[in-house]
Amino acid sequence: QVHLVESGGELVQAGGSLRLSCVASGSILSINTMAWYRQAPGKQRELVAADTSGSTRYANSVKGRFGISRDAAKSTVYLQMNSLNPEDTAVYYCNVIYRAWTGTVGNSWGQGTQVTVSS
């Protein structure tokens, strides 16, 4: 079992910045991908940013404003969010694709952290 704990979500004014954190713990041999998704009310969950072994990709809507980074030693992934606007309001979820000590490949989700951007 792999457990993800997210933090950093809060209410912020438009134009502001936030940094989200996600710490992974459990029976992890290695991590392939650490990613952030978000889900706004009435909308489908969407990929925001992902880091796959150092290769990053972003949703078009956040390119140039958000940055994803990993601390491999701490099994932690961060999402730096700048120039926030009300359209960024959503619950942000951490997702990890990993290989367990048993050799199996797993996919875990965090519980989500709320980001609210006021205009």
NUGU-226225 format. One record per residue (C-alpha): x, y, z; residue number from 0; residue in one letter. Coordinates in Angstrom, 3 decimals. Last residue first. Layout:
BEGIN
<rec px="X" py="Y" pz="Z" resi="NUM" resn="A"/>
...
***
This chain:
BEGIN
<rec px="-11.418" py="37.368" pz="-8.154" resi="118" resn="S"/>
<rec px="-11.009" py="34.631" pz="-5.574" resi="117" resn="S"/>
<rec px="-8.896" py="31.555" pz="-6.204" resi="116" resn="V"/>
<rec px="-9.823" py="28.427" pz="-4.273" resi="115" resn="T"/>
<rec px="-7.463" py="25.466" pz="-4.045" resi="114" resn="V"/>
<rec px="-8.779" py="22.445" pz="-2.178" resi="113" resn="Q"/>
<rec px="-6.469" py="19.545" pz="-1.434" resi="112" resn="T"/>
<rec px="-7.121" py="16.009" pz="-2.583" resi="111" resn="G"/>
<rec px="-7.229" py="12.617" pz="-0.872" resi="110" resn="Q"/>
<rec px="-4.149" py="11.365" pz="-2.640" resi="109" resn="G"/>
<rec px="-4.208" py="8.851" pz="-5.445" resi="108" resn="W"/>
<rec px="-2.221" py="5.695" pz="-6.008" resi="107" resn="S"/>
<rec px="-1.161" py="3.674" pz="-9.037" resi="106" resn="N"/>
<rec px="0.766" py="0.460" pz="-8.579" resi="105" resn="G"/>
<rec px="3.211" py="-1.683" pz="-10.499" resi="104" resn="V"/>
<rec px="4.045" py="-5.028" pz="-8.952" resi="103" resn="T"/>
<rec px="7.575" py="-6.003" pz="-8.105" resi="102" resn="G"/>
<rec px="6.857" py="-7.014" pz="-4.523" resi="101" resn="T"/>
<rec px="8.884" py="-4.025" pz="-3.339" resi="100" resn="W"/>
<rec px="6.350" py="-1.854" pz="-5.110" resi="99" resn="A"/>
<rec px="6.824" py="-0.161" pz="-8.447" resi="98" resn="R"/>
<rec px="5.270" py="3.265" pz="-8.668" resi="97" resn="Y"/>
<rec px="2.770" py="5.456" pz="-10.446" resi="96" resn="I"/>
<rec px="1.861" py="8.377" pz="-8.216" resi="95" resn="V"/>
<rec px="-1.088" py="10.753" pz="-8.328" resi="94" resn="N"/>
<rec px="-1.630" py="13.931" pz="-6.316" resi="93" resn="C"/>
<rec px="-5.035" py="15.515" pz="-6.449" resi="92" resn="Y"/>
<rec px="-6.010" py="19.171" pz="-6.649" resi="91" resn="Y"/>
<rec px="-9.583" py="20.142" pz="-5.816" resi="90" resn="V"/>
<rec px="-10.465" py="23.047" pz="-8.018" resi="89" resn="A"/>
<rec px="-10.178" py="26.790" pz="-8.538" resi="88" resn="T"/>
<rec px="-7.706" py="27.388" pz="-11.344" resi="87" resn="D"/>
<rec px="-10.393" py="29.172" pz="-13.370" resi="86" resn="E"/>
<rec px="-10.407" py="31.871" pz="-10.648" resi="85" resn="P"/>
<rec px="-6.873" py="32.928" pz="-11.635" resi="84" resn="N"/>
<rec px="-3.476" py="32.073" pz="-10.225" resi="83" resn="L"/>
<rec px="-0.458" py="33.944" pz="-11.476" resi="82" resn="S"/>
<rec px="1.843" py="31.346" pz="-9.947" resi="81" resn="N"/>
<rec px="1.380" py="27.722" pz="-8.939" resi="80" resn="M"/>
<rec px="4.344" py="25.719" pz="-7.702" resi="79" resn="Q"/>
<rec px="3.405" py="22.065" pz="-7.655" resi="78" resn="L"/>
<rec px="5.596" py="19.891" pz="-5.502" resi="77" resn="Y"/>
<rec px="6.353" py="16.179" pz="-5.457" resi="76" resn="V"/>
<rec px="7.793" py="14.283" pz="-2.539" resi="75" resn="T"/>
<rec px="9.407" py="10.898" pz="-2.255" resi="74" resn="S"/>
<rec px="11.820" py="12.574" pz="0.216" resi="73" resn="K"/>
<rec px="15.021" py="11.504" pz="-1.518" resi="72" resn="A"/>
<rec px="13.353" py="11.907" pz="-4.900" resi="71" resn="A"/>
<rec px="12.500" py="15.543" pz="-4.340" resi="70" resn="D"/>
<rec px="10.314" py="16.281" pz="-7.310" resi="69" resn="R"/>
<rec px="9.288" py="19.394" pz="-9.213" resi="68" resn="S"/>
<rec px="6.248" py="20.661" pz="-11.051" resi="67" resn="I"/>
<rec px="5.961" py="24.260" pz="-12.230" resi="66" resn="G"/>
<rec px="2.835" py="26.280" pz="-12.905" resi="65" resn="F"/>
<rec px="2.454" py="29.619" pz="-14.714" resi="64" resn="R"/>
<rec px="4.268" py="29.182" pz="-18.024" resi="63" resn="G"/>
<rec px="2.036" py="26.327" pz="-19.055" resi="62" resn="K"/>
<rec px="-1.077" py="26.198" pz="-16.881" resi="61" resn="V"/>
<rec px="-3.898" py="26.119" pz="-19.460" resi="60" resn="S"/>
<rec px="-1.866" py="24.044" pz="-21.900" resi="59" resn="N"/>
<rec px="-1.755" py="21.201" pz="-19.400" resi="58" resn="A"/>
<rec px="1.802" py="20.422" pz="-18.482" resi="57" resn="Y"/>
<rec px="4.528" py="17.900" pz="-19.180" resi="56" resn="R"/>
<rec px="7.742" py="17.064" pz="-17.402" resi="55" resn="T"/>
<rec px="10.534" py="14.590" pz="-18.069" resi="54" resn="S"/>
<rec px="12.537" py="13.946" pz="-14.924" resi="53" resn="G"/>
<rec px="11.646" py="10.291" pz="-14.520" resi="52" resn="S"/>
<rec px="8.058" py="11.045" pz="-15.411" resi="51" resn="T"/>
<rec px="7.002" py="14.377" pz="-13.938" resi="50" resn="D"/>
<rec px="3.402" py="15.350" pz="-14.476" resi="49" resn="A"/>
<rec px="1.342" py="18.518" pz="-14.585" resi="48" resn="A"/>
<rec px="-2.303" py="19.556" pz="-14.596" resi="47" resn="V"/>
<rec px="-4.037" py="16.371" pz="-15.713" resi="46" resn="L"/>
<rec px="-7.795" py="16.695" pz="-15.688" resi="45" resn="E"/>
<rec px="-10.633" py="15.420" pz="-13.514" resi="44" resn="R"/>
<rec px="-13.920" py="15.952" pz="-15.235" resi="43" resn="Q"/>
<rec px="-16.004" py="19.041" pz="-14.592" resi="42" resn="K"/>
<rec px="-19.109" py="19.844" pz="-12.568" resi="41" resn="G"/>
<rec px="-17.120" py="21.390" pz="-9.743" resi="40" resn="P"/>
<rec px="-13.424" py="21.613" pz="-10.656" resi="39" resn="A"/>
<rec px="-11.197" py="18.568" pz="-10.644" resi="38" resn="Q"/>
<rec px="-7.449" py="18.753" pz="-10.599" resi="37" resn="R"/>
<rec px="-4.574" py="16.453" pz="-11.399" resi="36" resn="Y"/>
<rec px="-0.994" py="16.554" pz="-10.196" resi="35" resn="W"/>
<rec px="1.616" py="14.033" pz="-11.150" resi="34" resn="A"/>
<rec px="4.415" py="11.828" pz="-9.924" resi="33" resn="M"/>
<rec px="5.603" py="9.216" pz="-12.368" resi="32" resn="T"/>
<rec px="8.026" py="6.322" pz="-12.216" resi="31" resn="N"/>
<rec px="8.549" py="5.896" pz="-8.503" resi="30" resn="I"/>
<rec px="10.775" py="3.131" pz="-7.185" resi="29" resn="S"/>
<rec px="10.744" py="0.383" pz="-4.590" resi="28" resn="L"/>
<rec px="7.767" py="1.777" pz="-2.731" resi="27" resn="I"/>
<rec px="6.071" py="-0.115" pz="0.079" resi="26" resn="S"/>
<rec px="4.695" py="2.881" pz="1.903" resi="25" resn="G"/>
<rec px="5.050" py="6.647" pz="1.763" resi="24" resn="S"/>
<rec px="4.415" py="9.383" pz="-0.763" resi="23" resn="A"/>
<rec px="4.493" py="13.056" pz="0.168" resi="22" resn="V"/>
<rec px="2.540" py="15.606" pz="-1.843" resi="21" resn="C"/>
<rec px="3.157" py="19.334" pz="-1.693" resi="20" resn="S"/>
<rec px="1.261" py="22.264" pz="-3.160" resi="19" resn="L"/>
<rec px="2.811" py="25.679" pz="-3.559" resi="18" resn="R"/>
<rec px="0.589" py="28.701" pz="-3.905" resi="17" resn="L"/>
<rec px="0.799" py="31.996" pz="-5.746" resi="16" resn="S"/>
<rec px="-1.329" py="35.104" pz="-6.149" resi="15" resn="G"/>
<rec px="-2.667" py="36.840" pz="-9.222" resi="14" resn="G"/>
<rec px="-6.254" py="36.188" pz="-8.211" resi="13" resn="A"/>
<rec px="-6.584" py="36.082" pz="-4.449" resi="12" resn="Q"/>
<rec px="-5.862" py="32.933" pz="-2.478" resi="11" resn="V"/>
<rec px="-7.938" py="30.425" pz="-0.514" resi="10" resn="L"/>
<rec px="-6.027" py="27.322" pz="0.470" resi="9" resn="E"/>
<rec px="-4.274" py="24.216" pz="-0.766" resi="8" resn="G"/>
<rec px="-0.825" py="23.536" pz="0.600" resi="7" resn="G"/>
<rec px="-0.961" py="19.881" pz="1.559" resi="6" resn="S"/>
<rec px="-1.184" py="16.443" pz="0.041" resi="5" resn="E"/>
<rec px="-0.573" py="13.121" pz="1.755" resi="4" resn="V"/>
<rec px="-0.153" py="10.023" pz="-0.373" resi="3" resn="L"/>
<rec px="-0.164" py="6.487" pz="1.038" resi="2" resn="H"/>
<rec px="1.161" py="3.508" pz="-0.829" resi="1" resn="V"/>
<rec px="0.000" py="0.000" pz="0.000" resi="0" resn="Q"/>
***
